[in-house]
Amino acid sequence: MRRLSIKHKQVLGVTVMVAVIVTALSLLHLVNVARVLLNESRARVDLLSNGVYSQARDVVTSRAAAAEELRSSRNVQSALEAAIYTQDVVDAVIVDGGNTVLASSDPAQVGKTVAARVPLNIILAASGLAQVRAIYATGQTLEWSQPIALGDEPFGEIRIGLSTLLVRRDLSNSLAPAALAAGISLLVAVVVAMLLAQLVLRPMHVIRSSLTRLGRGDLGATLDLRADEELRDLGDVFDQVSAQLRAATREDFNPAQLVKLARRIQIAGRQFSGVPHELKNPLNAMTIHLELLKQKLAGDPAVSHVEVIRQEVRRLDDRVQGLMRFVKPSDVTFAPVPVAPMLESMLAAVQPEAERAGVAMQAGCTDPSLEVEGDAALLRDAFMNLAQNAIQAMPNGGRLSVSCASVADRKVRVRVEDTGVGIPPENLERIFELYFTTREGGTGMGLALVFRTIQIHDGTIDVESTVGGGTSFVVVLPKAQGIQS
């Protein structure tokens, strides 16, 4: 059984908590509405009972003649019949001490014996849940009674039946808005819980990404948690550990050493430059002979196999060319590179692609004083690659933001951020690997070339990503120091 992730646990916990609160409030609302409806019904039947009592008192002259006088009184009969046209009332009768009907809204009941029903007063004195159960009890009729006395001596009582079916209908109708509000509350709770989960878990993704880089041997990894006051100390401690590891393993590069490193890379690339020709010639020969073989096998079913081999040879040729672009960089010329104009030029180049994808671009790099030491063309290509990847990660539109800032240790930080689909945690460790891709038709070269370019410039690149919440690439490069090469 798959365990729930922290995000799912948080969403589930908030949803359950809100569901419990909404259920409790809904139940309280149900009890209050039930009590109000029962009290309204009591007020109505009490008024009806008083009207019948007034008519009965006027016609009864003696206990012995009470039955005949009530039965023959047109006013008493009218008062009883009028009662059943009132909301929730099902019958109205006057009975003697032996439960024999003396007068009734239904004349056919006169002279019959009727049993007492559940008194309304008992239900009104019960708890809220007991009142709700009484209302929803199948076929139950409540009863309101009032004694009739001749002088000081009672001789019968007025009984008015109250249907719980009608009260139940009114109660159910009043609950419809409450149920709608409860459903909306749960939906809002789920959405808010998901947003909170992304905000709360973002630092965890940043920490994981930085630890992954450190584990790969990238000693320039930093923990960018400066915006979070509660985790700022953790970011400072991580940066200190990273700096100590760099100091323990190597001396920091200076710009002159960068130039030497670039030249060594160029020399190694030239030594490797003959390799593509050694591979290209056999591949070309194989392609030519496959075409000849295809012509000879025209119409033969076996020609399909030749076509498969030809496609694989072409794919192998593309991989060889891609490998050469990765291993043998073009001539690298280090010079001060103004960051803002470079990024502005890059954004202008990807503008048409962004418009087709419905992506809005936001440029947040306007400081003209920010310059890095490097090759302008290589850096522009690297950032263009990041921007194009961001646009492709937003198939339904979104926002691409590019910003820059000066940071400690004479470094410049450039952030390329999107609101796209995000990168699953299991893929974060591999996105800079050569030939690794999750996009259909992708070559797996783009981010590998970006990583190589940043390494050539003695910089670092970090990625922060939340599935469904977007991705942010953070590139840190050394500031320019006026060295030309």
Backbone torsions as a table, in degrees:
resi	resn	phi	psi	omega
1	MET	NA	128.8	-176.3
2	ARG	-74.3	131.8	-179.6
3	ARG	-77.9	148.0	178.4
4	LEU	-72.2	140.9	175.8
5	SER	-74.3	167.1	179.6
6	ILE	-61.0	-39.9	179.2
7	LYS	-61.3	-46.5	-179.5
8	HIS	-66.1	-37.3	177.6
9	LYS	-63.0	-41.5	-179.3
10	GLN	-66.0	-44.4	178.5
11	VAL	-62.1	-44.2	-179.7
12	LEU	-63.8	-42.5	-179.1
13	GLY	-62.4	-46.9	179.5
14	VAL	-64.2	-40.8	-179.3
15	THR	-64.3	-44.6	179.2
16	VAL	-63.1	-42.0	-179.9
17	MET	-61.6	-45.8	179.0
18	VAL	-66.0	-37.6	179.5
19	ALA	-62.9	-41.0	178.7
20	VAL	-64.5	-43.4	-179.5
21	ILE	-65.3	-44.6	-179.3
22	VAL	-63.8	-40.7	179.3
23	THR	-63.3	-43.7	179.8
24	ALA	-63.5	-43.4	179.1
25	LEU	-66.6	-37.9	178.4
26	SER	-64.9	-40.6	178.7
27	LEU	-65.8	-40.5	177.2
28	LEU	-63.2	-41.4	177.2
29	HIS	-62.9	-41.6	179.0
30	LEU	-60.3	-44.9	-179.5
31	VAL	-64.2	-43.3	-179.2
32	ASN	-64.5	-42.5	179.6
33	VAL	-65.8	-40.8	178.3
34	ALA	-60.4	-42.4	-179.6
35	ARG	-65.3	-40.8	179.6
36	VAL	-63.5	-44.9	-179.0
37	LEU	-63.5	-41.2	179.6
38	LEU	-66.5	-39.3	178.4
39	ASN	-66.8	-37.5	176.2
40	GLU	-64.4	-41.3	178.7
41	SER	-64.2	-40.2	178.8
42	ARG	-62.3	-41.5	179.7
43	ALA	-61.9	-39.2	-179.3
44	ARG	-68.1	-48.7	-176.8
45	VAL	-70.1	-28.7	176.3
46	ASP	-65.0	-40.5	178.0
47	LEU	-64.4	-43.2	178.5
48	LEU	-63.4	-43.3	-179.0
49	SER	-61.5	-39.6	178.4
50	ASN	-65.1	-36.4	177.8
51	GLY	-65.5	-44.2	178.5
52	VAL	-65.0	-41.0	-179.5
53	TYR	-60.4	-41.0	-179.0
54	SER	-62.1	-42.5	179.9
55	GLN	-68.6	-41.3	-178.4
56	ALA	-66.5	-38.9	-178.8
57	ARG	-64.3	-32.7	-177.7
58	ASP	-73.1	-24.5	-174.0
59	VAL	-101.9	-21.2	-176.9
60	VAL	-83.0	123.4	-179.8
61	THR	-110.6	-25.2	179.1
62	SER	-152.0	157.0	-178.6
63	ARG	-64.4	-39.2	-176.9
64	ALA	-67.7	-33.9	-176.5
65	ALA	-97.9	3.2	-174.4
66	ALA	-58.4	-43.9	-176.3
67	ALA	-62.1	-46.8	-178.5
68	GLU	-67.8	-39.6	-177.7
69	GLU	-67.0	-40.7	178.5
70	LEU	-67.8	-40.1	-177.8
71	ARG	-66.7	-33.3	-175.5
72	SER	-93.8	-6.3	-177.4
73	SER	-79.7	120.2	178.0
74	ARG	-70.4	-33.8	-179.9
75	ASN	-66.4	-42.5	178.2
76	VAL	-63.6	-43.6	-179.5
77	GLN	-63.2	-40.1	179.3
78	SER	-64.8	-40.6	179.3
79	ALA	-64.2	-40.2	178.9
80	LEU	-66.8	-42.6	-179.3
81	GLU	-68.6	-35.7	179.0
82	ALA	-65.1	-28.9	-177.3
83	ALA	-62.4	-36.4	-174.4
84	ILE	-73.6	-9.3	176.5
85	TYR	-90.4	5.1	177.7
86	THR	-91.8	147.3	-177.5
87	GLN	-53.8	133.6	174.6
88	ASP	78.4	-13.8	-176.5
89	VAL	-83.7	132.8	-179.2
90	VAL	-109.2	-28.7	176.8
91	ASP	-161.4	164.1	177.2
92	ALA	-145.2	127.3	-177.5
93	VAL	-139.1	160.1	169.5
94	ILE	-118.7	125.1	-177.7
95	VAL	-121.0	157.1	175.1
96	ASP	-90.1	-170.8	-177.7
97	GLY	-64.0	-19.1	179.3
98	GLY	-99.6	17.6	179.3
99	ASN	64.5	23.3	175.4
100	THR	-89.9	133.8	-176.3
101	VAL	-72.9	122.1	176.7
102	LEU	-94.0	-33.5	177.5
103	ALA	-154.1	148.6	-175.3
104	SER	-152.3	154.3	173.6
105	SER	-64.7	-21.6	174.2
106	ASP	-111.8	101.9	-176.1
107	PRO	-53.9	-25.0	-178.5
108	ALA	-67.4	-17.7	-178.9
109	GLN	-85.2	-9.6	-177.2
110	VAL	-63.8	132.6	179.8
111	GLY	90.9	-11.3	179.8
112	LYS	-88.9	160.1	177.5
113	THR	-97.8	131.4	-179.6
114	VAL	-119.9	147.0	178.9
115	ALA	-88.5	149.3	177.3
116	ALA	-71.8	146.4	178.7
117	ARG	-109.1	179.2	-177.1
118	VAL	-62.6	120.4	-178.7
119	PRO	-65.9	138.2	178.3
120	LEU	-63.8	-33.8	-179.1
121	ASN	-61.9	-35.4	178.9
122	ILE	-66.5	-40.8	179.0
123	ILE	-66.7	-38.9	-179.5
124	LEU	-66.6	-29.4	-179.7
125	ALA	-84.4	-8.7	-177.4
126	ALA	-80.6	175.1	178.5
127	SER	-70.7	166.0	-179.1
128	GLY	-59.5	-43.5	179.9
129	LEU	-65.4	-36.4	178.1
130	ALA	-65.5	-36.2	177.0
131	GLN	-65.0	-41.6	178.3
132	VAL	-63.9	-43.2	178.2
133	ARG	-61.9	-39.4	179.6
134	ALA	-64.6	-38.9	179.9
135	ILE	-66.3	-39.1	-176.7
136	TYR	-92.2	5.6	175.7
137	ALA	-68.5	133.6	-174.1
138	THR	-65.9	124.0	172.4
139	GLY	67.8	16.1	-176.9
140	GLN	-83.4	137.0	175.6
141	THR	-120.1	126.5	177.8
142	LEU	-90.1	165.1	-174.3
143	GLU	-137.4	136.9	173.7
144	TRP	-112.5	128.9	-176.9
145	SER	-125.9	150.3	177.5
146	GLN	-142.5	123.7	-178.9
147	PRO	-65.7	148.8	173.1
148	ILE	-114.9	128.5	-177.6
149	ALA	-122.5	147.9	172.8
150	LEU	-109.2	103.9	-169.6
151	GLY	73.6	-124.3	176.6
152	ASP	-101.4	4.2	-174.3
153	GLU	-111.3	114.2	178.5
154	PRO	-69.6	143.8	177.8
155	PHE	-127.2	-0.7	179.3
156	GLY	178.5	-169.0	177.9
157	GLU	-152.6	155.0	175.8
158	ILE	-93.5	131.9	179.3
159	ARG	-125.1	128.9	178.4
160	ILE	-121.5	122.2	-179.2
161	GLY	-83.5	135.9	-177.7
162	LEU	-119.6	120.8	-178.3
163	SER	-80.1	127.8	175.0
164	THR	-78.2	-16.0	179.0
165	LEU	-63.5	-42.6	-179.6
166	LEU	-71.7	-37.6	176.2
167	VAL	-64.6	-39.1	179.0
168	ARG	-62.5	-40.3	178.9
169	ARG	-61.3	-46.2	179.4
170	ASP	-63.2	-37.9	179.6
171	LEU	-66.2	-43.2	-180.0
172	SER	-64.3	-39.5	179.2
173	ASN	-64.5	-36.6	-179.7
174	SER	-72.9	-19.2	-178.7
175	LEU	-84.9	-16.1	-177.9
176	ALA	-57.9	-49.3	177.4
177	PRO	-61.5	-36.3	179.9
178	ALA	-65.5	-39.9	178.7
179	ALA	-64.9	-40.3	177.6
180	LEU	-62.8	-43.8	178.9
181	ALA	-63.6	-38.0	178.6
182	ALA	-64.9	-42.4	178.8
183	GLY	-63.1	-43.4	178.6
184	ILE	-63.9	-38.7	179.5
185	SER	-62.6	-41.7	178.9
186	LEU	-65.6	-41.1	179.2
187	LEU	-63.5	-45.3	178.2
188	VAL	-62.5	-38.1	179.6
189	ALA	-62.0	-41.7	179.4
190	VAL	-64.1	-45.3	-179.1
191	VAL	-63.6	-46.5	-179.6
192	VAL	-64.2	-38.6	179.3
193	ALA	-63.6	-39.2	178.8
194	MET	-66.3	-41.9	178.3
195	LEU	-64.5	-42.5	178.4
196	LEU	-64.4	-37.7	179.9
197	ALA	-62.1	-40.9	179.2
198	GLN	-65.3	-41.4	-179.7
199	LEU	-66.9	-41.1	-177.1
200	VAL	-72.2	-37.2	-174.6
201	LEU	-86.9	-10.5	-179.7
202	ARG	-56.2	-46.1	177.4
203	PRO	-58.0	-32.2	179.3
204	MET	-66.1	-39.5	177.4
205	HIS	-65.6	-38.6	178.9
206	VAL	-64.4	-44.4	179.7
207	ILE	-62.4	-45.2	-179.0
208	ARG	-62.2	-43.3	-179.8
209	SER	-62.6	-43.6	-179.0
210	SER	-67.1	-39.3	178.0
211	LEU	-66.1	-35.5	177.7
212	THR	-63.8	-43.3	178.3
213	ARG	-63.3	-42.4	179.4
214	LEU	-63.3	-37.7	178.4
215	GLY	-67.7	-27.4	177.3
216	ARG	-77.5	-5.0	-178.5
217	GLY	97.1	5.6	178.0
218	ASP	-81.4	92.8	-175.0
219	LEU	-76.8	-0.4	175.6
220	GLY	-92.3	7.0	-178.3
221	ALA	-63.9	138.3	176.5
222	THR	-127.2	164.8	-180.0
223	LEU	-115.3	100.8	-173.0
224	ASP	-85.8	82.6	178.9
225	LEU	-122.8	28.9	-174.8
226	ARG	-67.3	-27.4	-177.4
227	ALA	-75.8	-14.5	-178.1
228	ASP	-104.3	106.9	-175.2
229	GLU	-61.6	-35.9	-177.2
230	GLU	-70.3	-26.9	-177.8
231	LEU	-107.9	4.5	-177.3
232	ARG	-61.5	-40.3	179.9
233	ASP	-62.5	-37.9	178.1
234	LEU	-63.4	-41.0	177.2
235	GLY	-63.0	-39.6	179.1
236	ASP	-64.9	-42.7	179.3
237	VAL	-62.7	-43.0	179.4
238	PHE	-61.1	-45.5	-179.6
239	ASP	-63.0	-36.7	177.8
240	GLN	-64.8	-43.2	178.1
241	VAL	-62.7	-43.8	179.1
242	SER	-61.0	-41.5	178.9
243	ALA	-65.7	-38.9	178.4
244	GLN	-64.3	-38.3	178.0
245	LEU	-66.2	-40.1	178.2
246	ARG	-63.4	-42.1	-179.4
247	ALA	-66.7	-31.1	-178.0
248	ALA	-78.9	-20.6	-174.3
249	THR	-106.3	-29.2	-178.4
250	ARG	-162.0	163.5	173.1
251	GLU	-84.3	148.7	179.4
252	ASP	-63.5	142.4	176.6
253	PHE	-74.7	146.0	168.7
254	ASN	-111.5	170.8	-176.7
255	PRO	-56.4	-37.2	179.6
256	ALA	-62.5	-39.2	178.7
257	GLN	-67.5	-32.7	177.2
258	LEU	-61.6	-42.3	179.5
259	VAL	-62.0	-44.3	178.8
260	LYS	-62.3	-40.5	179.1
261	LEU	-62.8	-43.3	179.5
262	ALA	-61.8	-40.0	-179.6
263	ARG	-67.4	-36.6	177.5
264	ARG	-65.1	-37.8	177.7
265	ILE	-63.9	-40.7	179.0
266	GLN	-63.5	-43.5	-179.9
267	ILE	-61.8	-44.0	178.6
268	ALA	-62.9	-36.3	179.4
269	GLY	-66.5	-39.9	179.2
270	ARG	-64.8	-38.6	178.1
271	GLN	-64.0	-27.6	-178.4
272	PHE	-91.8	-5.5	-171.4
273	SER	-64.8	-23.9	-179.6
274	GLY	-77.4	-14.9	-176.9
275	VAL	-61.8	-45.4	-178.1
276	PRO	-60.8	-33.6	178.4
277	HIS	-67.8	-38.6	178.4
278	GLU	-63.7	-32.8	178.7
279	LEU	-86.8	-34.2	-175.4
280	LYS	-66.4	-41.5	-177.5
281	ASN	-60.7	-49.3	177.1
282	PRO	-61.8	-37.2	-179.9
283	LEU	-65.2	-39.7	178.1
284	ASN	-64.9	-42.0	179.4
285	ALA	-62.9	-41.5	178.6
286	MET	-62.9	-39.0	-179.9
287	THR	-65.0	-43.8	-179.4
288	ILE	-62.3	-47.8	-177.9
289	HIS	-67.9	-30.4	176.0
290	LEU	-67.6	-36.8	177.1
291	GLU	-65.3	-41.4	178.4
292	LEU	-64.2	-42.8	179.3
293	LEU	-64.0	-35.7	179.0
294	LYS	-64.4	-38.9	178.9
295	GLN	-66.8	-38.9	-179.2
296	LYS	-70.3	-28.4	-178.5
297	LEU	-96.4	15.9	-178.9
298	ALA	-54.9	128.2	-179.4
299	GLY	88.7	-13.7	178.4
300	ASP	-86.7	134.9	179.2
301	PRO	-56.7	-24.4	-178.0
302	ALA	-69.3	-11.7	-178.2
303	VAL	-64.0	-24.7	178.8
304	SER	-62.7	-35.1	178.4
305	HIS	-67.1	-36.6	177.6
306	VAL	-63.3	-40.7	179.7
307	GLU	-64.1	-39.0	177.8
308	VAL	-62.6	-44.4	179.4
309	ILE	-63.0	-41.3	-179.7
310	ARG	-62.6	-41.1	178.7
311	GLN	-65.4	-37.9	179.4
312	GLU	-69.4	-35.7	176.7
313	VAL	-64.4	-42.0	177.9
314	ARG	-63.2	-41.7	178.8
315	ARG	-63.8	-38.9	177.4
316	LEU	-63.4	-38.5	178.4
317	ASP	-63.6	-41.6	178.3
318	ASP	-63.2	-39.6	180.0
319	ARG	-66.1	-39.0	179.0
320	VAL	-63.0	-44.1	179.8
321	GLN	-64.8	-39.9	177.7
322	GLY	-64.0	-40.5	178.8
323	LEU	-63.2	-38.0	179.8
324	MET	-67.3	-37.3	177.5
325	ARG	-65.6	-30.5	-179.5
326	PHE	-77.8	-44.1	-174.1
327	VAL	-79.8	-37.9	-175.4
328	LYS	-109.3	89.7	179.1
329	PRO	-69.5	157.7	175.2
330	SER	-68.7	171.9	-179.3
331	ASP	-57.3	130.0	-177.1
332	VAL	-103.6	125.4	179.3
333	THR	-121.2	113.7	-178.7
334	PHE	-86.5	133.3	178.0
335	ALA	-162.1	162.8	175.5
336	PRO	-62.3	129.9	-178.6
337	VAL	-119.6	113.8	175.0
338	PRO	-63.6	125.1	-173.3
339	VAL	-72.8	-46.8	-174.9
340	ALA	-59.4	-50.7	178.9
341	PRO	-62.2	-36.9	179.6
342	MET	-62.0	-46.3	-179.0
343	LEU	-69.2	-35.0	177.3
344	GLU	-63.4	-41.9	177.2
345	SER	-64.2	-40.6	179.0
346	MET	-63.0	-44.7	-179.4
347	LEU	-65.1	-37.7	177.4
348	ALA	-62.3	-34.9	-178.7
349	ALA	-70.1	-34.2	-177.8
350	VAL	-95.0	1.3	-178.2
351	GLN	-55.8	-47.9	-179.7
352	PRO	-60.0	-41.9	179.0
353	GLU	-63.7	-38.6	179.3
354	ALA	-66.3	-40.8	-179.9
355	GLU	-64.1	-40.7	178.3
356	ARG	-62.9	-33.0	-178.6
357	ALA	-88.6	-1.0	-178.4
358	GLY	71.0	31.2	-177.6
359	VAL	-103.3	126.5	175.6
360	ALA	-88.6	136.5	-177.9
361	MET	-108.1	139.0	-178.7
362	GLN	-127.7	114.5	-179.0
363	ALA	-96.4	120.6	-179.5
364	GLY	-119.1	27.1	-179.5
365	CYS	-121.9	101.0	-176.3
366	THR	-128.5	1.9	-177.1
367	ASP	-76.0	111.3	-177.4
368	PRO	-71.8	-13.8	-175.9
369	SER	-84.9	-10.8	-177.3
370	LEU	-79.7	119.8	177.0
371	GLU	-134.8	142.6	176.0
372	VAL	-116.9	159.1	178.8
373	GLU	-92.0	115.0	-179.8
374	GLY	176.4	-169.3	178.6
375	ASP	-97.4	116.6	-172.9
376	ALA	-60.4	-42.5	-176.8
377	ALA	-66.4	-45.1	-179.8
378	LEU	-63.2	-43.4	-178.7
379	LEU	-66.2	-41.5	178.5
380	ARG	-61.2	-42.1	178.3
381	ASP	-63.3	-39.4	-179.4
382	ALA	-63.6	-47.1	-179.2
383	PHE	-70.3	-31.2	175.4
384	MET	-65.0	-38.7	177.5
385	ASN	-61.5	-43.3	178.3
386	LEU	-63.3	-42.1	-179.4
387	ALA	-65.4	-42.1	179.2
388	GLN	-65.2	-40.6	175.9
389	ASN	-60.3	-40.4	179.8
390	ALA	-63.5	-43.3	179.6
391	ILE	-63.5	-41.6	178.9
392	GLN	-66.9	-22.6	178.8
393	ALA	-82.3	0.0	179.4
394	MET	-123.3	67.3	-176.7
395	PRO	-63.6	-23.5	-179.0
396	ASN	-105.9	21.9	-179.6
397	GLY	87.7	169.6	-179.4
398	GLY	162.5	-151.0	-177.6
399	ARG	-135.2	132.2	175.8
400	LEU	-111.0	120.9	-178.6
401	SER	-117.6	133.9	176.8
402	VAL	-125.7	125.2	-178.6
403	SER	-138.3	162.3	178.9
404	CYS	-144.6	156.7	-180.0
405	ALA	-162.6	153.8	174.7
406	SER	-84.1	134.2	-179.8
407	VAL	-124.9	-178.4	-175.0
408	ALA	-65.5	165.4	176.9
409	ASP	63.2	33.7	178.5
410	ARG	53.2	54.5	179.6
411	LYS	-125.9	158.9	175.2
412	VAL	-120.9	131.3	-179.9
413	ARG	-108.2	129.7	176.3
414	VAL	-118.4	127.5	-178.8
415	ARG	-114.6	126.8	175.4
416	VAL	-115.0	112.1	-169.7
417	GLU	-126.0	138.8	177.0
418	ASP	-128.4	169.5	177.7
419	THR	-113.0	36.7	-174.2
420	GLY	-85.8	-154.0	-171.4
421	VAL	-75.6	-16.3	179.9
422	GLY	82.1	170.7	-178.4
423	ILE	-116.4	126.7	178.0
424	PRO	-58.8	145.5	-177.7
425	PRO	-55.9	-34.8	-177.3
426	GLU	-69.9	-16.6	-179.9
427	ASN	-97.5	-11.6	-176.5
428	LEU	-61.0	-34.6	-177.0
429	GLU	-74.1	-13.5	-172.3
430	ARG	-115.7	-3.4	-170.1
431	ILE	-64.6	-22.8	179.8
432	PHE	-95.0	4.3	178.3
433	GLU	-74.4	143.3	178.1
434	LEU	-66.0	131.2	178.3
435	TYR	75.6	1.6	177.0
436	PHE	-84.7	126.1	178.7
437	THR	-151.6	148.8	174.5
438	THR	-114.7	-0.5	-178.7
439	ARG	-95.7	133.0	-179.5
440	GLU	-63.9	127.4	-178.0
441	GLY	86.3	-1.7	179.7
442	GLY	-75.6	154.3	-178.4
443	THR	-97.8	-19.1	-176.5
444	GLY	75.1	19.1	-178.1
445	MET	-101.7	-30.3	-169.4
446	GLY	-56.3	-59.7	-176.9
447	LEU	-69.7	-29.0	175.8
448	ALA	-64.3	-41.2	177.7
449	LEU	-66.9	-38.1	176.6
450	VAL	-60.8	-46.2	-178.7
451	PHE	-62.1	-41.8	179.3
452	ARG	-64.3	-41.6	179.6
453	THR	-62.1	-44.2	-179.5
454	ILE	-65.8	-36.8	177.6
455	GLN	-64.9	-41.0	178.6
456	ILE	-58.5	-34.0	-178.7
457	HIS	-90.7	14.5	-179.9
458	ASP	53.9	37.9	178.2
459	GLY	-109.1	-176.0	177.5
460	THR	-130.6	152.0	175.4
461	ILE	-133.6	131.8	-178.6
462	ASP	-128.2	155.0	179.7
463	VAL	-130.1	134.4	174.9
464	GLU	-123.1	126.4	-174.6
465	SER	-147.7	142.2	173.6
466	THR	-128.0	126.3	-179.0
467	VAL	-58.6	123.3	-178.7
468	GLY	83.1	-6.3	-176.7
469	GLY	-117.8	0.1	177.0
470	GLY	101.5	174.2	-176.1
471	THR	-134.6	146.0	178.0
472	SER	-132.7	121.2	174.0
473	PHE	-98.4	128.0	-178.3
474	VAL	-116.5	115.4	-179.5
475	VAL	-109.2	129.7	177.7
476	VAL	-119.2	125.0	-176.5
477	LEU	-127.3	151.9	177.4
478	PRO	-68.1	144.5	176.2
479	LYS	-70.3	153.5	177.9
480	ALA	-69.3	144.4	179.8
481	GLN	-128.0	20.8	172.6
482	GLY	80.8	16.9	-179.1
483	ILE	-91.9	129.3	177.6
484	GLN	-105.5	153.4	175.7
485	SER	-146.4	NA	NA
